[in-house]
Amino acid sequence: MAKKKKSKGRSATFTVIGLIVVLILGALYTLTGQDPTGMFSETEEPTSVVANVPDVPSVPSNTSGSGDWWEVYFTDPVNMDDPEQWQGSIEEEIIKKINGAKTSIHIASFEFDLTPVAEALVAAKQRGVDIQWVTDDEHGLESDEEPGHGQFGMLEDAGIEVRSDDRTALMHNKFWIFDQQMVWTGSTNITENGIFDQNNNTLVIYSPELAAIYEAEFQEMWNGEFGPRSPSQLESQNTVVNGSAIQVIFTSEDHAIEEAIIPLINSAQKSVRFLAFSFTDYPMAKAMIDRADAGVDVAGVFEKVGSSTDSAELRTLFCAGVPARRDGNGGFMHNKLVIVDERFVATGSLNYSTNAETSNDENVLIIDNPEIAKLYMEEFERIWNLAADPEPDKFPCN
C-alpha cells in the first residue's frame, strides 16, 4: 500500500510538471509563433497527386461571374497575353478542374499545346482518374509533331489514350466532361492562341443530366462515329437545371443553325446580339434582317479576317442597315455566340458556315438564363467598343 501511495504521489508530481511545461510552451507559441516540439502545429493530411505547377502569388481569376451551378469565363488578350504567366487565366481554371477530378475526364477538343494542362492530366491519370481524349487528326495528333507541341505525346506516354476522327472534315468540338457531373464548353481551344491571343468564351455547368447528354456524344466519337452519319439524339438533348432550360445540338448529325439558332433569332422580341469568327450562312443573316425590319434591335461583330470576302455575310447585314462591325483585336475574335432578348445565350464550337453545319463535329448549347446572358452582353459591349464600322468604300452596296 505504501508503494502504491508513493507511486500516486510521483504521478501527481509529474502531471503538475507536465502541465507547467505545456503552459510554458503554449505561451511561447502564442507570443513568438515558435513551436520547437511541433505540439501546436497542424498535422498535414495526405494529398492526391496534382499538377506540378510553379508556386506563385495568387492572381485574381478572370471569371466574369458564377452561380451555384454555373461559371462563365472570357479570355482577355489585351491584358493577359503571355502564356508564361498563365495564373489567373482560363488555363488556370481548367487545371483546377483537372486537379479536382475524382473519377473521369472525357475530352472532345480540337487542338492542344499547353504543357501545364498536359502535366495536370498526367498527374490525374497517376491518381487513378479515367482520362480519354478525342481530337482532330490534322489539327490534333498530326500537329503534335510540330515545334512547340508534343503535349499529346506526353499524354500517350503516361498511358492516356487519344483518338482522332481520321477524316477530311473537322472534329471541331471544345468540350470537357468531369466526373460525369460537370460540362466545360464554349469557343475556347486549349491552346496558347485560344487563351492568350483570341477573344473566346467558356461556359461551365454543373449538372449530371447535361453531362449525360455530352457523354452520349463523346461515346459516339470514341467509338468512331463522326459527322452526318453518326446517330441523331436531338429529341433527348434537352434538360432543365435550376429552372434554366438548356438545349444541346450536335452537328452534323443535326443542323444547329437551321433547327435551333434561326428559330431562336426568329423568336426575338427586343434584341439580338452576335459575335462571329466566321459567318457565311445567308438564311441566318436573313433571319436577323427580318427581325431588324420588325423593330428588334440587332447588332453584331465579325472577325476582321475573312469578313470582307464575298462569302461573308457582313456586307449583307451592312447593306440592309443592320449595325455590324469588324473586330479590333489584333488576334482573332474567335467567339461563336448569339444572345437573344438578354435572356438566351447560344454558344459552342459552331461557326456559322456550311462546312460547320453539314460536315464537322460541333456542339451548340442554348441556355435560358438572364444572369448568364447579362455577362455575355457585357462581353459583347466590350468587344463592340473595340470594333470598327465597315468602310463604305470597301463594302459597296449594289
QUIMOGI-V654331 format. One record per backbone hydrogen bond with DSSP energy under -1.0 kcal/mol. NH is the residue of the N-H (numbers start at 1). CO is the residue of the C=O. If there is no record, write none. Layout:
nh->(NH;NH)
co->(CO;CO)
This chain:
nh->(5;6;7;8;9;10;11;12;13;14;15;16;17;18;19;20;21;22;23;24;25;26;27;28;29;30;31;32;33;38;53;56;64;65;67;71;72;73;75;80;85;89;93;94;95;96;97;98;99;100;101;105;106;107;108;109;110;113;118;119;120;121;122;123;124;125;126;127;128;129;130;132;133;134;135;141;142;145;146;149;154;155;156;157;158;159;160;163;172;172;175;176;177;178;179;181;182;183;184;185;187;191;195;196;197;198;199;202;203;204;205;206;207;211;212;213;214;215;216;217;218;219;220;221;222;223;224;225;230;236;237;239;241;244;246;247;248;249;251;254;259;260;261;262;264;265;266;267;268;272;273;274;275;276;277;280;281;285;286;287;288;289;290;291;292;293;294;295;296;297;299;300;301;302;303;307;309;313;317;318;319;321;322;325;326;327;334;334;337;338;339;340;341;343;344;345;346;347;349;352;353;357;358;359;360;361;362;364;365;366;367;368;369;373;374;375;376;377;378;379;380;381;382;383;384;385;388;394)
co->(1;2;3;4;5;6;7;8;9;10;11;12;13;14;15;16;17;18;19;20;21;22;23;24;25;26;27;28;29;35;51;54;72;72;70;204;65;202;200;76;82;86;89;90;91;92;93;94;95;96;98;130;177;132;175;134;173;190;114;115;116;117;118;119;120;121;122;123;125;124;103;105;161;107;163;136;137;142;143;146;150;151;152;153;154;156;155;133;170;361;108;184;106;182;104;178;178;205;176;203;201;189;191;192;193;193;332;73;185;71;183;69;181;207;208;209;210;211;212;213;214;215;216;217;218;219;221;220;227;233;234;246;244;241;239;366;237;364;362;250;255;256;256;257;260;261;262;263;265;297;339;299;337;301;335;352;352;281;282;283;284;285;286;287;288;289;290;292;291;270;272;323;274;325;276;304;306;279;313;314;315;318;317;300;388;302;199;332;275;346;273;344;271;340;340;367;338;365;363;278;351;353;354;355;355;170;251;249;347;247;345;245;343;369;370;371;372;373;374;375;376;377;378;379;380;381;326;391)
